[in-house]
Amino acid sequence: MDIYCPRCGEPFDVFSLVDDMTPDEAKDFKAGRGCPCCKGQEVKERPLRAEATSVLLDVLGDDIDGVAAELEDAGF
């Protein structure tokens, strides 16, 4: 299952978020400050999937599997 960056919408596998990102990168990702792809760059337009991920992270917090499942159910 994929989860999307809440800033730029870049897709990430849930396992890469948990296993491959450093704790600081994962913390920034969950806080909506971006992923390694968009950190430090200007994001001109936020895709709908990025906004949906941001809202789900606010609601579900650290439940990354829950966020990914909700995004999959929504058809992203």
Biopython code that builds the backbone (N, CA, C, O; Angstrom):
import numpy as np
from Bio.PDB.StructureBuilder import StructureBuilder

atoms = [
    (1, "MET", "N", (0.841, -1.184, 0.000)),
    (1, "MET", "CA", (0.000, 0.000, 0.000)),
    (1, "MET", "C", (0.881, 1.240, 0.000)),
    (1, "MET", "O", (1.972, 1.250, 0.570)),
    (2, "ASP", "N", (0.396, 2.260, -0.636)),
    (2, "ASP", "CA", (1.135, 3.518, -0.723)),
    (2, "ASP", "C", (0.554, 4.554, 0.216)),
    (2, "ASP", "O", (-0.631, 4.543, 0.547)),
    (3, "ILE", "N", (1.421, 5.434, 0.626)),
    (3, "ILE", "CA", (1.038, 6.635, 1.351)),
    (3, "ILE", "C", (1.704, 7.777, 0.596)),
    (3, "ILE", "O", (2.795, 7.607, 0.053)),
    (4, "TYR", "N", (1.074, 8.912, 0.557)),
    (4, "TYR", "CA", (1.562, 10.027, -0.250)),
    (4, "TYR", "C", (2.108, 11.137, 0.636)),
    (4, "TYR", "O", (1.634, 11.361, 1.750)),
    (5, "CYS", "N", (3.112, 11.821, 0.114)),
    (5, "CYS", "CA", (3.677, 12.944, 0.844)),
    (5, "CYS", "C", (2.583, 13.993, 1.048)),
    (5, "CYS", "O", (1.914, 14.368, 0.085)),
    (6, "PRO", "N", (2.388, 14.469, 2.266)),
    (6, "PRO", "CA", (1.343, 15.452, 2.518)),
    (6, "PRO", "C", (1.672, 16.837, 1.964)),
    (6, "PRO", "O", (0.862, 17.758, 2.066)),
    (7, "ARG", "N", (2.837, 16.978, 1.391)),
    (7, "ARG", "CA", (3.229, 18.278, 0.834)),
    (7, "ARG", "C", (3.229, 18.256, -0.695)),
    (7, "ARG", "O", (2.680, 19.164, -1.319)),
    (8, "CYS", "N", (3.844, 17.220, -1.318)),
    (8, "CYS", "CA", (3.966, 17.200, -2.771)),
    (8, "CYS", "C", (3.180, 16.077, -3.437)),
    (8, "CYS", "O", (2.988, 16.101, -4.653)),
    (9, "GLY", "N", (2.722, 15.094, -2.663)),
    (9, "GLY", "CA", (1.939, 13.998, -3.217)),
    (9, "GLY", "C", (2.764, 12.846, -3.767)),
    (9, "GLY", "O", (2.208, 11.943, -4.391)),
    (10, "GLU", "N", (4.071, 12.853, -3.555)),
    (10, "GLU", "CA", (4.934, 11.764, -4.024)),
    (10, "GLU", "C", (4.557, 10.470, -3.304)),
    (10, "GLU", "O", (4.445, 10.459, -2.078)),
    (11, "PRO", "N", (4.355, 9.362, -4.063)),
    (11, "PRO", "CA", (3.971, 8.102, -3.408)),
    (11, "PRO", "C", (5.155, 7.408, -2.737)),
    (11, "PRO", "O", (6.269, 7.396, -3.261)),
    (12, "PHE", "N", (4.891, 6.841, -1.583)),
    (12, "PHE", "CA", (5.870, 6.050, -0.843)),
    (12, "PHE", "C", (5.181, 4.785, -0.366)),
    (12, "PHE", "O", (4.032, 4.820, 0.073)),
    (13, "ASP", "N", (5.884, 3.675, -0.455)),
    (13, "ASP", "CA", (5.387, 2.443, 0.123)),
    (13, "ASP", "C", (5.437, 2.592, 1.641)),
    (13, "ASP", "O", (6.375, 3.185, 2.173)),
    (14, "VAL", "N", (4.458, 2.072, 2.328)),
    (14, "VAL", "CA", (4.402, 2.194, 3.783)),
    (14, "VAL", "C", (5.665, 1.628, 4.422)),
    (14, "VAL", "O", (6.175, 2.187, 5.393)),
    (15, "PHE", "N", (6.166, 0.526, 3.882)),
    (15, "PHE", "CA", (7.359, -0.093, 4.450)),
    (15, "PHE", "C", (8.586, 0.793, 4.289)),
    (15, "PHE", "O", (9.452, 0.810, 5.163)),
    (16, "SER", "N", (8.673, 1.539, 3.173)),
    (16, "SER", "CA", (9.817, 2.436, 3.002)),
    (16, "SER", "C", (9.747, 3.591, 3.987)),
    (16, "SER", "O", (10.779, 4.075, 4.451)),
    (17, "LEU", "N", (8.550, 4.033, 4.305)),
    (17, "LEU", "CA", (8.403, 5.098, 5.295)),
    (17, "LEU", "C", (8.877, 4.625, 6.665)),
    (17, "LEU", "O", (9.549, 5.360, 7.389)),
    (18, "VAL", "N", (8.527, 3.412, 7.006)),
    (18, "VAL", "CA", (8.868, 2.883, 8.324)),
    (18, "VAL", "C", (10.324, 2.417, 8.381)),
    (18, "VAL", "O", (11.014, 2.670, 9.368)),
    (19, "ASP", "N", (10.796, 1.738, 7.329)),
    (19, "ASP", "CA", (12.111, 1.090, 7.376)),
    (19, "ASP", "C", (13.244, 1.891, 6.748)),
    (19, "ASP", "O", (14.367, 1.855, 7.253)),
    (20, "ASP", "N", (12.983, 2.612, 5.663)),
    (20, "ASP", "CA", (14.061, 3.251, 4.911)),
    (20, "ASP", "C", (14.343, 4.687, 5.310)),
    (20, "ASP", "O", (15.482, 5.141, 5.197)),
    (21, "MET", "N", (13.337, 5.414, 5.772)),
    (21, "MET", "CA", (13.549, 6.805, 6.156)),
    (21, "MET", "C", (14.195, 6.876, 7.534)),
    (21, "MET", "O", (13.958, 6.027, 8.394)),
    (22, "THR", "N", (15.002, 7.891, 7.723)),
    (22, "THR", "CA", (15.575, 8.117, 9.046)),
    (22, "THR", "C", (14.445, 8.589, 9.975)),
    (22, "THR", "O", (13.411, 9.048, 9.489)),
    (23, "PRO", "N", (14.617, 8.488, 11.268)),
    (23, "PRO", "CA", (13.567, 8.956, 12.183)),
    (23, "PRO", "C", (13.214, 10.430, 11.969)),
    (23, "PRO", "O", (12.050, 10.810, 12.087)),
    (24, "ASP", "N", (14.216, 11.264, 11.653)),
    (24, "ASP", "CA", (13.933, 12.681, 11.415)),
    (24, "ASP", "C", (13.124, 12.872, 10.134)),
    (24, "ASP", "O", (12.210, 13.696, 10.101)),
    (25, "GLU", "N", (13.451, 12.116, 9.072)),
    (25, "GLU", "CA", (12.699, 12.208, 7.823)),
    (25, "GLU", "C", (11.260, 11.751, 8.023)),
    (25, "GLU", "O", (10.329, 12.385, 7.526)),
    (26, "ALA", "N", (11.078, 10.655, 8.748)),
    (26, "ALA", "CA", (9.727, 10.154, 9.007)),
    (26, "ALA", "C", (8.928, 11.144, 9.853)),
    (26, "ALA", "O", (7.735, 11.343, 9.624)),
    (27, "LYS", "N", (9.582, 11.758, 10.822)),
    (27, "LYS", "CA", (8.913, 12.755, 11.681)),
    (27, "LYS", "C", (8.480, 13.962, 10.852)),
    (27, "LYS", "O", (7.363, 14.453, 11.009)),
    (28, "ASP", "N", (9.363, 14.446, 9.965)),
    (28, "ASP", "CA", (9.016, 15.566, 9.085)),
    (28, "ASP", "C", (7.880, 15.183, 8.140)),
    (28, "ASP", "O", (6.978, 15.983, 7.892)),
    (29, "PHE", "N", (7.927, 13.964, 7.615)),
    (29, "PHE", "CA", (6.888, 13.481, 6.708)),
    (29, "PHE", "C", (5.530, 13.496, 7.405)),
    (29, "PHE", "O", (4.555, 14.021, 6.868)),
    (30, "LYS", "N", (5.474, 12.920, 8.597)),
    (30, "LYS", "CA", (4.212, 12.841, 9.337)),
    (30, "LYS", "C", (3.710, 14.207, 9.773)),
    (30, "LYS", "O", (2.504, 14.407, 9.920)),
    (31, "ALA", "N", (4.626, 15.154, 9.984)),
    (31, "ALA", "CA", (4.237, 16.502, 10.402)),
    (31, "ALA", "C", (3.844, 17.384, 9.222)),
    (31, "ALA", "O", (3.424, 18.525, 9.415)),
    (32, "GLY", "N", (3.978, 16.865, 7.998)),
    (32, "GLY", "CA", (3.584, 17.626, 6.821)),
    (32, "GLY", "C", (4.640, 18.583, 6.301)),
    (32, "GLY", "O", (4.337, 19.484, 5.519)),
    (33, "ARG", "N", (5.885, 18.391, 6.736)),
    (33, "ARG", "CA", (6.964, 19.278, 6.281)),
    (33, "ARG", "C", (7.638, 18.781, 5.013)),
    (33, "ARG", "O", (8.565, 19.414, 4.508)),
    (34, "GLY", "N", (7.176, 17.651, 4.500)),
    (34, "GLY", "CA", (7.686, 17.169, 3.228)),
    (34, "GLY", "C", (8.457, 15.873, 3.331)),
    (34, "GLY", "O", (8.699, 15.340, 4.414)),
    (35, "CYS", "N", (8.834, 15.388, 2.162)),
    (35, "CYS", "CA", (9.566, 14.132, 2.036)),
    (35, "CYS", "C", (10.961, 14.442, 1.485)),
    (35, "CYS", "O", (11.257, 15.599, 1.185)),
    (36, "PRO", "N", (11.811, 13.442, 1.349)),
    (36, "PRO", "CA", (13.140, 13.707, 0.770)),
    (36, "PRO", "C", (13.080, 14.285, -0.646)),
    (36, "PRO", "O", (14.036, 14.923, -1.085)),
    (37, "CYS", "N", (11.979, 14.076, -1.364)),
    (37, "CYS", "CA", (11.851, 14.592, -2.736)),
    (37, "CYS", "C", (11.562, 16.095, -2.783)),
    (37, "CYS", "O", (12.026, 16.786, -3.689)),
    (38, "CYS", "N", (10.803, 16.599, -1.817)),
    (38, "CYS", "CA", (10.370, 17.996, -1.903)),
    (38, "CYS", "C", (10.918, 18.886, -0.800)),
    (38, "CYS", "O", (10.704, 20.098, -0.824)),
    (39, "LYS", "N", (11.616, 18.313, 0.157)),
    (39, "LYS", "CA", (12.129, 19.108, 1.272)),
    (39, "LYS", "C", (13.101, 20.176, 0.756)),
    (39, "LYS", "O", (14.052, 19.858, 0.042)),
    (40, "GLY", "N", (12.867, 21.406, 1.109)),
    (40, "GLY", "CA", (13.716, 22.512, 0.690)),
    (40, "GLY", "C", (13.363, 23.080, -0.667)),
    (40, "GLY", "O", (14.024, 24.003, -1.143)),
    (41, "GLN", "N", (12.327, 22.542, -1.297)),
    (41, "GLN", "CA", (11.901, 23.036, -2.602)),
    (41, "GLN", "C", (10.504, 23.631, -2.494)),
    (41, "GLN", "O", (9.731, 23.288, -1.599)),
    (42, "GLU", "N", (10.200, 24.514, -3.410)),
    (42, "GLU", "CA", (8.878, 25.125, -3.440)),
    (42, "GLU", "C", (7.896, 24.178, -4.118)),
    (42, "GLU", "O", (8.179, 23.635, -5.186)),
    (43, "VAL", "N", (6.751, 23.988, -3.494)),
    (43, "VAL", "CA", (5.689, 23.175, -4.078)),
    (43, "VAL", "C", (4.621, 24.148, -4.550)),
    (43, "VAL", "O", (3.972, 24.812, -3.742)),
    (44, "LYS", "N", (4.443, 24.228, -5.870)),
    (44, "LYS", "CA", (3.520, 25.216, -6.426)),
    (44, "LYS", "C", (2.068, 24.808, -6.249)),
    (44, "LYS", "O", (1.221, 25.635, -5.911)),
    (45, "GLU", "N", (1.783, 23.541, -6.477)),
    (45, "GLU", "CA", (0.418, 23.066, -6.390)),
    (45, "GLU", "C", (0.379, 21.771, -5.600)),
    (45, "GLU", "O", (1.101, 20.823, -5.913)),
    (46, "ARG", "N", (-0.459, 21.729, -4.580)),
    (46, "ARG", "CA", (-0.610, 20.487, -3.810)),
    (46, "ARG", "C", (-1.686, 19.632, -4.453)),
    (46, "ARG", "O", (-2.829, 20.070, -4.585)),
    (47, "PRO", "N", (-1.334, 18.408, -4.858)),
    (47, "PRO", "CA", (-2.351, 17.518, -5.415)),
    (47, "PRO", "C", (-3.388, 17.130, -4.359)),
    (47, "PRO", "O", (-3.138, 17.228, -3.158)),
    (48, "LEU", "N", (-4.544, 16.695, -4.827)),
    (48, "LEU", "CA", (-5.614, 16.289, -3.918)),
    (48, "LEU", "C", (-5.166, 15.163, -2.999)),
    (48, "LEU", "O", (-5.539, 15.132, -1.827)),
    (49, "ARG", "N", (-4.365, 14.233, -3.525)),
    (49, "ARG", "CA", (-3.910, 13.125, -2.677)),
    (49, "ARG", "C", (-3.001, 13.612, -1.551)),
    (49, "ARG", "O", (-2.969, 13.007, -0.479)),
    (50, "ALA", "N", (-2.257, 14.707, -1.781)),
    (50, "ALA", "CA", (-1.423, 15.279, -0.720)),
    (50, "ALA", "C", (-2.300, 15.898, 0.363)),
    (50, "ALA", "O", (-2.027, 15.743, 1.554)),
    (51, "GLU", "N", (-3.340, 16.593, -0.047)),
    (51, "GLU", "CA", (-4.251, 17.192, 0.924)),
    (51, "GLU", "C", (-4.998, 16.120, 1.716)),
    (51, "GLU", "O", (-5.188, 16.257, 2.924)),
    (52, "ALA", "N", (-5.420, 15.051, 1.034)),
    (52, "ALA", "CA", (-6.117, 13.961, 1.721)),
    (52, "ALA", "C", (-5.190, 13.295, 2.739)),
    (52, "ALA", "O", (-5.612, 12.979, 3.851)),
    (53, "THR", "N", (-3.936, 13.085, 2.362)),
    (53, "THR", "CA", (-2.970, 12.483, 3.288)),
    (53, "THR", "C", (-2.759, 13.369, 4.500)),
    (53, "THR", "O", (-2.686, 12.881, 5.627)),
    (54, "SER", "N", (-2.663, 14.669, 4.271)),
    (54, "SER", "CA", (-2.462, 15.612, 5.367)),
    (54, "SER", "C", (-3.612, 15.556, 6.366)),
    (54, "SER", "O", (-3.391, 15.547, 7.577)),
    (55, "VAL", "N", (-4.825, 15.518, 5.860)),
    (55, "VAL", "CA", (-6.002, 15.455, 6.732)),
    (55, "VAL", "C", (-6.026, 14.136, 7.488)),
    (55, "VAL", "O", (-6.301, 14.116, 8.688)),
    (56, "LEU", "N", (-5.744, 13.039, 6.803)),
    (56, "LEU", "CA", (-5.755, 11.733, 7.466)),
    (56, "LEU", "C", (-4.664, 11.629, 8.524)),
    (56, "LEU", "O", (-4.879, 11.019, 9.572)),
    (57, "LEU", "N", (-3.500, 12.215, 8.268)),
    (57, "LEU", "CA", (-2.444, 12.210, 9.281)),
    (57, "LEU", "C", (-2.861, 13.021, 10.505)),
    (57, "LEU", "O", (-2.513, 12.670, 11.632)),
    (58, "ASP", "N", (-3.611, 14.114, 10.283)),
    (58, "ASP", "CA", (-4.122, 14.896, 11.411)),
    (58, "ASP", "C", (-5.113, 14.076, 12.240)),
    (58, "ASP", "O", (-5.106, 14.130, 13.469)),
    (59, "VAL", "N", (-5.956, 13.326, 11.553)),
    (59, "VAL", "CA", (-6.994, 12.564, 12.244)),
    (59, "VAL", "C", (-6.438, 11.289, 12.881)),
    (59, "VAL", "O", (-6.738, 10.990, 14.036)),
    (60, "LEU", "N", (-5.628, 10.541, 12.131)),
    (60, "LEU", "CA", (-5.166, 9.231, 12.595)),
    (60, "LEU", "C", (-3.802, 9.261, 13.268)),
    (60, "LEU", "O", (-3.390, 8.270, 13.871)),
    (61, "GLY", "N", (-3.102, 10.372, 13.175)),
    (61, "GLY", "CA", (-1.814, 10.504, 13.855)),
    (61, "GLY", "C", (-0.762, 9.549, 13.331)),
    (61, "GLY", "O", (-0.482, 9.537, 12.133)),
    (62, "ASP", "N", (-0.178, 8.752, 14.201)),
    (62, "ASP", "CA", (0.915, 7.855, 13.835)),
    (62, "ASP", "C", (0.454, 6.537, 13.225)),
    (62, "ASP", "O", (1.291, 5.678, 12.949)),
    (63, "ASP", "N", (-0.817, 6.348, 13.010)),
    (63, "ASP", "CA", (-1.325, 5.111, 12.417)),
    (63, "ASP", "C", (-1.132, 5.155, 10.899)),
    (63, "ASP", "O", (-2.070, 5.420, 10.147)),
    (64, "ILE", "N", (0.098, 4.890, 10.468)),
    (64, "ILE", "CA", (0.449, 4.960, 9.050)),
    (64, "ILE", "C", (-0.313, 3.917, 8.247)),
    (64, "ILE", "O", (-0.748, 4.194, 7.130)),
    (65, "ASP", "N", (-0.479, 2.714, 8.804)),
    (65, "ASP", "CA", (-1.240, 1.680, 8.106)),
    (65, "ASP", "C", (-2.688, 2.112, 7.909)),
    (65, "ASP", "O", (-3.278, 1.844, 6.862)),
    (66, "GLY", "N", (-3.258, 2.769, 8.895)),
    (66, "GLY", "CA", (-4.620, 3.270, 8.781)),
    (66, "GLY", "C", (-4.751, 4.343, 7.714)),
    (66, "GLY", "O", (-5.730, 4.366, 6.969)),
    (67, "VAL", "N", (-3.767, 5.230, 7.636)),
    (67, "VAL", "CA", (-3.775, 6.275, 6.608)),
    (67, "VAL", "C", (-3.693, 5.638, 5.224)),
    (67, "VAL", "O", (-4.440, 6.016, 4.322)),
    (68, "ALA", "N", (-2.788, 4.674, 5.054)),
    (68, "ALA", "CA", (-2.631, 4.002, 3.763)),
    (68, "ALA", "C", (-3.907, 3.256, 3.376)),
    (68, "ALA", "O", (-4.304, 3.274, 2.211)),
    (69, "ALA", "N", (-4.549, 2.605, 4.335)),
    (69, "ALA", "CA", (-5.784, 1.872, 4.051)),
    (69, "ALA", "C", (-6.903, 2.833, 3.650)),
    (69, "ALA", "O", (-7.653, 2.549, 2.716)),
    (70, "GLU", "N", (-7.021, 3.949, 4.336)),
    (70, "GLU", "CA", (-8.043, 4.937, 3.993)),
    (70, "GLU", "C", (-7.808, 5.524, 2.591)),
    (70, "GLU", "O", (-8.754, 5.726, 1.830)),
    (71, "LEU", "N", (-6.534, 5.794, 2.260)),
    (71, "LEU", "CA", (-6.219, 6.316, 0.933)),
    (71, "LEU", "C", (-6.556, 5.295, -0.151)),
    (71, "LEU", "O", (-7.067, 5.646, -1.214)),
    (72, "GLU", "N", (-6.261, 4.024, 0.136)),
    (72, "GLU", "CA", (-6.589, 2.975, -0.837)),
    (72, "GLU", "C", (-8.104, 2.848, -1.002)),
    (72, "GLU", "O", (-8.594, 2.687, -2.120)),
    (73, "ASP", "N", (-8.840, 2.920, 0.095)),
    (73, "ASP", "CA", (-10.295, 2.843, 0.028)),
    (73, "ASP", "C", (-10.872, 4.024, -0.745)),
    (73, "ASP", "O", (-11.889, 3.885, -1.426)),
    (74, "ALA", "N", (-10.228, 5.184, -0.644)),
    (74, "ALA", "CA", (-10.697, 6.372, -1.343)),
    (74, "ALA", "C", (-10.362, 6.345, -2.829)),
    (74, "ALA", "O", (-10.876, 7.155, -3.600)),
    (75, "GLY", "N", (-9.505, 5.418, -3.229)),
    (75, "GLY", "CA", (-9.188, 5.284, -4.655)),
    (75, "GLY", "C", (-7.962, 6.049, -5.102)),
    (75, "GLY", "O", (-7.798, 6.292, -6.298)),
    (76, "PHE", "N", (-7.105, 6.432, -4.190)),
    (76, "PHE", "CA", (-5.897, 7.146, -4.584)),
    (76, "PHE", "C", (-4.836, 6.181, -4.986)),
    (76, "PHE", "O", (-3.735, 6.591, -5.354)),
]
sb = StructureBuilder()
sb.init_structure("model")
sb.init_model(0)
sb.init_chain("A")
sb.init_seg("    ")
for serial, (resi, resn, name, xyz) in enumerate(atoms, 1):
    if name == "N":
        sb.init_residue(resn, " ", resi, " ")
    sb.init_atom(name, np.array(xyz, "f"), 0.0, 1.0, " ", f" {name:<3s}", serial, name[0])
structure = sb.get_structure()
